[in-house]
Amino acid sequence: MVSGERGIVAKNISGHIRRYLIEKFGKKCFLCGWTRINPTTKRVPLEIDHINGNAEDNSEDNLRLICPNCHSLSPTFRNLNKGKGRSWRTAKYLKKAGFA
């Protein structure tokens, strides 16, 4: 994971997408409205969530800013959706390896 310039944590998300999400949603959790500023970093620690669990789908309707707590409770957090609808990833790797 990479820490963005405004306290947003994301993986494989460009800076302009992070900035756009901040402009669209503000510096608050999309789900619970949390806006508490970290006293050390002086930022609201937010993470970019892929709603459908597909980390390669960076479309606007699949991204939202949420707090670490809400993110950890989401059904697609980290490996919680492993093996559930990720056939796109398997197909990608099989094709890359020359099996598809």
Summary of the structure (lengths in Angstrom):
residues: 100
radius of gyration: 15.0
end to end distance: 30.1
largest distance: 51.1
contacts: 241
relative contact order: 0.16
helix: 30%
strand: 14%
